[in-house]
Amino acid sequence: MYLCNPNFEDDMAQKPSIPKGTRDFGQCEMAERNYIFDTVRSVFRTYGYQQIDTPAMENLSTLLGKYGEEGDKLLFRIQNSGEKAELPPEKGLRYDLTVPFARYVVQHQNEISFPFKRYQIQPVWRADRPQKGRYREFYQCDVDVIGSKSQVNELELVQIVDRVFSLLGVNVLIKINNRKVLTGLAEICGFPERVVDITVAIDKLDKIGLESVEAEMLEKGLTPEAIAVLRPVLLLSGTTEEKIATMRRLFNGGSASGLVSETGMKGVDELKELFGFIGTTGVSQPVEIDLSLARGLNYYTGAIFEVKALDWPIGSICGGGRYDNLTGIFGLPDMSGVGISFGADRIYDVLKGLDKFPKDLGSSTRVLFAVMGSEELRYVLPLAKTLREAGVSVEVYPEAGKLKKQFDYAAKKAIPFISINGSSEIEAGTVNLKNLETGEQKAFQASEMDKILEFLK
């Protein structure tokens, strides 16, 4: 036999593996993940959002320059093939779902109605260093509305987050800031041209601490005097009303620099309006203004959100914000939008760590028909068909075998009911059902399908 690869046999003997930062998901994990997706999807739909999908790969021209310098470094580039193999890559795996969404809106603008409310549940890829809670391939559940500047949309996103995590049984903290506030901070500290550097540094406050953030800003060219203006803002505490009052004073010339920022004042006004909406409607999860919240993506222009689990140590599990002109780079200016992304993989880790998944997710099968011989098999096949047509998930053990083996099979798959039918059941035309959780056992006439279905509930 001719082998193109002389090391073929050695390659075949290698231990199978997957790339770092990715994961396999077995049937139990998929049931748990689908529980998350189904929960999120059901809430999205109650607010009028509809689903779209976009390709895994996009043109690099679509992706580059949308996430900042650090984001561009994390893009997976796809090597060209064929005649273009020697040319620089032209395509990349999507980094998030928001930029492809903006591209989609521009490309299909004549087919959709505005405001356009959409959601996507798809994987994204980032060439990041794998670590706990951080993966190179992970799913996002995005919900966005574009074509409206009203902060009622921001309110709905807060309500969606509140509802999703209430249904999942997870306590979270919803943190909100405004990008205009961050721009205002850059202005009152005297470095308006450094707003991106300041934002990127502030975004690391929870991870590296205030001292390291200040050191990074010094490296970026800020003066100690400028940092002194920023420091009390980053450490600001108190109620929502107190934070808003303090920021209004600082942006109106009350900081150490004495500088005024109209942009910062606008951001404070937007925060006041949004928290007014939240106070009017009420939510069950805590919501707070966090003036150190930056979200390091360059396209945010207004409200920014971050959600953290209160009872499990992990990074943010949701994040998002408002973007006023993301579609402008694709030829459709002045199209404001706002959205938030649910990090499905981190949410999975939180639910797993807190043991919050329902116990009955282990198997989709409701009843197993045991088989002791060919005659019994022929008897139960029509019964299984009838139950499936009634919406019950049914398995027929595929071959005759010892009952213990079949009971073990049901136990491993968490199948709650087993049906064992021998010659006496066949002769009487009955169906024997046993609840493996309670031990209750009953026999029904095969024609009594309503009673059978009631027992299987």
Secondary structure, DSSP 8 states (H G I E B T S, - for coil): ---SSTTHHHHHHS-----TT-----HHHHHHHHHHHHHHHHHHHHTT-EE----SEEEHHHHTTSSHHHHHHT--EE---GGGTTS---EEE-S-SHHHHHHHHHHTTTTS-SSEEEEEEEEEE-----BTTB-SEEEEEEEEEES---THHHHHHHHHHHHHHHHHT--EEEEEEEHHHHHHHHHHTT-GGGHHHHHHHHTTHHHHHHHHHHHHHHHTT--HHHHHHHHHHHT--S-HHHHHHHHHHHHBTTSTT--B-HHHHHHHHHHHHHHHHHHHH--SS-EEE-TT-----TT--SEEEEEEESSS--S-SEEEEEESSGGGGGT--S--EEEEEEEHHHHHHHHHHTT-S-GGGS-S--EEE---SHHHHHHHHHHHHHHHHTT--EEE-SS---HHHHHHHHHHTT--EEE---HHHHHHTEEEEEETTT--EEEEETT-HHHHHHHT-
